[in-house]
Amino acid sequence: MAAALILLLILTGVAGMILADNLIKKIMSLSILNSALVILFVWAGSLAGSEAPILLAGVRDIVDPLPQAVMLTAIVIGICVTAVALAFVLRIHDSWGTVSRRRLEELRNKEDG
Amino acid sequence: MAEALALLILLPFTASLLCLLARFLRRLLLAQIAAAVSIAGILLILALLVPAVRGRAVLSYAMGGWAEPLGIALYLDGLAWIASVMGTVVGLCALLFAFGEKRYRSDFYFFFLMLLAGMEGVILTGDLFNMFVFIEIVSISSYLLIAYSLDPADLWASLRYLLLSSLSIAVFLMGLFLVYRSTGTFSIRLIEASLSSGGGSVPAAASASAAGTAKALGLAAAALTVGVGLKAAFVPLHTWLPDAHAAAPHPVSALLSGVMIKISFLAVWRILSAFSSTGIQALFRWLGPLTALLAVVLALSQTDGKRLLAFSSVSQMGLITAAFGAAAGGEAAGLIASLAHILSHSLFKSLLFLSVGAAIHLTGERDLQRSGGSPPPFWLMIFFLVGALSISGLPPTGGYVSKTLVVSLFKSSPLLATALRLTAVGTAASMIKLSGMFRRSRAASLPEATASAAVTPGGTAALTAESGRPALSPFCLIALSLLALLCLAGGVAPRFLMQSLVLPAVGAPRARFPSVYTARHLIESGIYAALAVGLYLLARTRRAGKVLKGIRELRLSLNGALLLVVAAVVVFAVIGNMLGGVPGGLFYP
């Protein structure tokens, strides 16, 4: 069940990135995709046990701590990329007055041709 | 000694923080000194490491004292050493050029050094997740450097690259997930060891069934290849490169085209050899010539000088990947040719980008259809010529040596060899077209680009700027001269350089290095040059101009490009694994 939901989230993210025309929506889809991957790693790590990996006396049967640890880094990177992307979109909107992918490509081609 | 490996990454990182400090103190000089000192420091460390690498030892350093599989280890072997040297030398020249241009603030040097540190990390790391982190450091700094002018067109080019690169890196993470599920580690060495011992030696693998593990690893190899491969820009993942590399400031274009795409390709190289995925490697044998030919046609159709060069970078990556693919059978000759072309391309492409950048800096004109009215001073042409001869594969340059090595790999398949030969002709023709930036009038007679092979850079010291024109600073000249001399050195002493640098790096120190200065190869390259002049004249005719304009206006939409990334995963997973697969992988007999 969890696996199916995660797969659905991943597909939502990828489809949104490819199909959306609005650049903000593309970036939101990217965020969904990143979050889905984080959930995927954490979920897979959780299958190994049932307790939080805090090694106090009496704690046994812990989940795999490595996926959780590496996903912290992935979350940070995801946020950085999202921030940069949104800043770029803001600047593009300021100059060209649109966030539509199709409109921007038309403008670009007109400029070149 | 091994601690020096961490220093290779930490040095540029620390210096980049100083640049950030310099930004707030408004002291540009501090940033410039920090950047120069850190790059000089890296070169010094790499020089000190020569004896260790000579002894063919693999240096390793566990970060923070945590050994693998819990911690992250850095590794330096011959391949990593030569890749570091390549990155740092080109980085140094790009930095000097940036000093000379005098239009960058401290934050430029901050991102520049982050880019260098990230590339150093991708080369040295022995851990796949750590590789992801360094790739993202490289990516984020390159997005910001490409959009440095804040011109909306440049921002759009950078954003396209950001979205494509983010999708591909998500694919990389999915590959990492499969790797971790199947082997229980991110360490490249441990993955290699567990695969060669037939799997199952790592605890986590025991839980999954053997067949499932094999399938997952086949898929993982494809996902990782596409994930990093987008930055290496082979077809169909090249769509972002021309816009992004043309938009970037000149020194950044040189660094991105000269080094960044090759570092990404070396990451693919490492991953595929750890997975011993000969099927995907064999796919490159076909994908390479296709990339080379397709991109050179696009290059020839461009009218923007930097876009032309960017497309030709894609085309040259085709040669590099083709040679790598030809090594799928295990013979060292393919790897030797691939690495030789990586090195020579890094030198001549950055030389070309910087000399074209200097011409744009001096004349303010980057469009080939409008340039020629007031050409830059003549001596700039000399630097361009060295680069153009090298990329066209003409003696006496490093490009001649490496291109001859690549083409001679394909003796047995006439179709692929023809594609590579046509690429050579097309590349030379596009360089003749590009030389219009350095000549007085485009209606004038053909340049002596193919005849004056023996020109050496010299007599450039006594230059003065013409009145009312921006001058070129001595820093730019040093950068150009250094790259030009290295390009020529590659052609003058190929045997020495190959035996001391390339052969040990691919782990074949005793491999036989074929002679490239034979009458047959020389005559062949002469014929290419003559054909290139013909092709250039043909491309100038009115009818061909219309066709080229049509090709130029074929633009793939962003959505199409994103879809191609997904398609590439499927292609690599299915065809790559059909051709060979990871041992015990998908479709593996």
Interface residues (C-beta under 8 A of the other chain):
Chain A: I10 G13 V14 M17 I18 L19 L23 K26 I27 L30 L33 N34 L37 L40 F41 A44 L66 P67 V70 T73 A74 I77 C80 V81 V84 A85 F88 V89 R91 I92 S95 W96 R101 R102 L104 E105 R108 N109 E111 D112 G113
Chain B: L70 F129 F132 V133 E136 S139 I140 Y143 L144 A147 L150 P152 A153 L155 W156 S158 L159 L162 L163 S166 L167 A170 L173 M174 F177 Y180 R181 F186 E553 R555 S557 L558 N559 L562 L563 V566
